[in-house]
Amino acid sequence: MDAPRNIPGATDNILRAMEHLGLHWDETVLYQSQRNSAYREALDTLKRNGMVYPCVCSRKEIADSTLRGIEGLIYPGTCRNGIATPANAVQTVRAYSWRVHTQAEAIVVEDALQGRISQSVEKEIGDFTVLRADGIFTYQIAVVVDDAFQGITHVVRGADLLLSTPRQIFLQRLLGLPPLAYAHLPIAINASGEKLSKQTLAPLADLSNPAAMVLRVLEFLGQHPPAELAGYDLDSVWKWAIAHWDFRKLNGIKTKLAN
């Protein structure tokens, strides 16, 4: 969780909305904001094995990179062999981040929906950050550590996170963690091709009729619930969804226009 951008009460609102829609969790909810010691331990392991390095480069310095990858500019490796200091510069103490020393070997993801994805993290992403200069651990290391801690075996999430998966697999291998199975679902987009989110000013989900909302999502995911379910209560809708769920109907769906 990115604490500086976290809106007070937002987490509770999300959990209440999930409960309202009949979505419940099996174990205690895990908050990344309370897991820094676990992430620190993982970072220490990477340090001992020489797989991360400190970096003092500013965003502006990184923006001057001439290397481009699949998600924009690639960090040029300025501090890869030691913190870069211009000749004759006055030595000053600068906050630094920690970056992963990536490798050119391709990481292959056998995604249950999106098919085989091959990515050279070094060439296509670059040495990515696991601890920011402001002391915040990044999503990449947090999700890897938390998945292992919770005994997760299968990850089902939005296709917008597909390109992050090779980085996470790379970290799993560096930390000696078990591999996971992945399926990246189609994401809802607006008429401009943007993912529905707070950044794109998407409207809030209408929770006044949770059964109707779940039916809309099932239709979006290609499950095609029968029309007569429109008059049923939420529990009945979920019973139908569980009994008739067909993963094969999702094959080939990448993104989908929301309506």
N, C-alpha and C positions, 0 to 999 in steps of 0.2 A: 504494500500500500504506500503510495506517495503522499506522506503526511502533509506537506505544504499545500497540496492541491485538494486534500480531503475536506469536503464540506461537512460541518457538524450535523449529525443526525442522518446523513445520507446512508450510512451502513445499516442503521436500524430500519430505515424506510425500505431498503432493498429486501431485508429479511422479512419484514411484514408483508411486502408484496408477494414474495414467494409463498409464504404461508397462506395468504389469501387465495392464491392460485392452486393450492393443494400440493405444493412442493415442500417436502420435509427432508431433513437431514438425519442420517443415522447416528452420527457422533457429534461431539461438541464442536461448534464452529471455531475454526482456527483463524486468528487474526495475524497477518504478516507484521503489523506494527508491534506485536509482542514477541517476535521470533528472532530478534537481532542476534542473540547469543548463538543460535543454531547456524545462522548465516555466517557469523564471524568464525565459527569453528570450521565451516566448509572453506571459507577464504583462507584460513590458516593452513589447511591441508594443501590448497593450491599453491600457497607461498612456499611451503616446505618442499614441494615437488618442482618448484621453479616454473610453474605454469602461468603465473601472473606477474605483472610488473607495474610499478607506480608510474603515473603519467601526470605531468603538470600542464599539458597543453590546454589552452582556452578554446572556447567554442569558435572564436574568430580564427584562431590558428588552424583548427580542424577544417573550418570552412574554406581555407585556402588550398585544401587538398585538390590535386588534379585527378585523383583516382575516383572512379564511380563504380558503384555496385548495384545490386538489385533493389536496395532501399535508399539510394542516394549516395552521398559522398562516403568514401571509405577512409578511415583513419590511416595516415601514411606511415605509421610506425616510428614516429619521431623519437619516442622515448623507449623504444623496444630494447635497445642495448645500453640503457642508462638514461637517467633524466637529462634532457637536453638543456644546455646552458650556453647562450651565445658567448663568443669569445670576448674577453675583457668586461663581461657583464658583472655588475655588483651582485654578490650572492644575497639572495633574499629567501625567506621561508615562504613557500607557496603551498596552498592546499593541493593535494593530489588525489586522483582517482586510482583505481586498480583495474587494469585491463588483462584480458586473457590472451595468452600467446597462442594464437590459432595456428592451424596446420593446413596445408594445401590439399590433403587427402579428402576426397569427397565423402560426405555423409549422406547415406541413402535412407529415405523414409518410405516405408511401405504403408501409405495411408489407406484406410479401408474405403474411403470415398473418393479422394482426389488422386489415387493411384500412386505410382512411384515418383518420388521427388528426390533429385540428386543435387547436392549443393556443396561447393567448396567454401567453407566458412571463411577461410583466409582470403580468397580471391574475390568472393561475392559479397561478404559482409565486413570483413576486417576484424582486427583485434577489438572486441567489444568490451564494454565496461560491466563489471560486477559490483563495484562499490564506487559511488559518485564522490566527487570532491567535497560535497556537503554532508557526507557521512551516511547517505541513504543507499541501501542495497537495492540493486535493480531487480526487475521482474524476472529476468532470466535465471539468476541464481536462486531467488526466493522460491519460484515455482518448482525447481528441481529438488531443492532440499525438502520442501513441504510435501511434495508427492511421495518421496521416499519415506518420510516420517509417518505419513498416513497410510502407507501400504497400498498406494494407488497402483493399479495394473493397467487400466484402460483410461485414456484421456479422450473425451468428446467435447469439442469446443468449436468456435467459429472459424471459418476459413481465413479470416483476416489474420489469424495467428499461425498460419501454416508455415510461413517463412521463418518464424522464430524456432520452429521445432528442431532443425539441425543444430542450432546453438545449444539447445537444451540437451540433446542427445550427446553432443560433444562434452558438455559439462558432466553429464551422468557418467561417461566413460572415465573422465579425469578423476572423478570422486569415487569410482568403483561402485556405482549404484546400478541396480537392475534396469534393463531396458523396459520400455512401456509400449503398449499398442495404441495407435492414434487413429482418430476419425475426425475430420474437420468438416463441420456442417456448413451448408450455404448460409450466407449472411443476408440480412434484409437491407436493401439500398433504396435511396430516394430517386427521383427522376433524373438527378444529375450524376447518378452513379456513386454517390457517397453513402457510406455505412450509416445507418440510423444510430445516432448517439447524441449526447448532450453537446458535443462540439459542432454538430451539424444542425443543432436546434430542433431535433426530432421531438414530436409531442410525447407527453407521458403516456404510458400504457393505460387504457381505460379499464379500471378494475371494478366497475360498477356491476358487471356481469361476468364473473370469472369463468363460468362454464363456456360462455360464448367466446371469450378470449382464447381459451385452450383449444377450442374447435378451430378458430382461425389459424392458430399456430400449427395444428395438425394438418390442415389443408395446405398451408405454406410449405410444410415438409413433405408434401406429396402423399400423405396417408389417406386422404379423401374419406373422411368420416361420413356416414349416411345422414341425409337431411333430417331424419326423424330425431336424431340426437339433439337437435336444437332446443327441444323442449325438456331435456333431461337435466338433472342436477349435476353438480361438479363431480361427485363421487362416481356417478354412472358414466360420465364422460371419460374419466381416468380408467375405469375398469375396461371400457371398450378399447381405449388407446393401448393399454398394456396387453390385452388379449389379441389385438389385431396389428400390432406394430410390425412393419415390414421394412427392415433396413435396406433391402434391395431397391426400394422405391426412391431412395435418396441418390442412387448412383448417377453420376453425370451432372448433377446439379452443382453449380459453382456459386453463383450469387443470384439473387432474385429480387425483383422490384416489389416493394411493399405496397399494399393497397388498403 
